[in-house]
Amino acid sequence: MQPWQNPRLDEIRDETRAWAEQTFPGGSRRDLDDVFEWTRTREACGKAIGAHQQVSSRVANMAIRQRLSRMAIYDMAARLGDGGAIQSRLQSAAVTKLSVSEKYTPFMMDPMQNFGVRGILYDWDIQQDLRDSIPATIYVGTSETMRNTIAKLEGVPVQ
């Protein structure tokens, strides 16, 4: 057995991938609450900005991304808790990591647009959260690596 084929290393890797994205739902919930408050109280053209369809659509997209990411992470936690075959857990971890990390940056771009220039000011959390979201598709395996892992575990002859 080669060192990189160690089942324990695979187990550690799938758990790391699964938990690498766990901060997204918590931080995103805070950002979503900030956006809800902002779109209810900030006015433009005599009404709350949330009353404008483009703004409310962005807020809805944020809520959808946050909810789907939370569900994916909870599902992954249940799968890890059940034990099961290592291949199944590896694939679940790769799918979860890919899905959540690719939702993170688009999720953070929406508040930037809703908050306008305030979104890039250093005394607002939104700009830091956007910067934190950018490497999410890179650490603990790039999105491309996750796609290769998923394809390989499905039986595609990936090199």
Secondary structure as UniProt FT lines:
FT   HELIX           3..5
FT   HELIX           7..20
FT   TURN            21..22
FT   HELIX           23..41
FT   STRAND          43..44
FT   TURN            45..46
FT   STRAND          47..48
FT   HELIX           49..51
FT   HELIX           53..82
FT   HELIX           86..115
FT   HELIX           116..120
FT   TURN            122..123
FT   HELIX           125..133
FT   HELIX           134..137
FT   TURN            138..140
FT   HELIX           143..153
FT   TURN            154..155
//
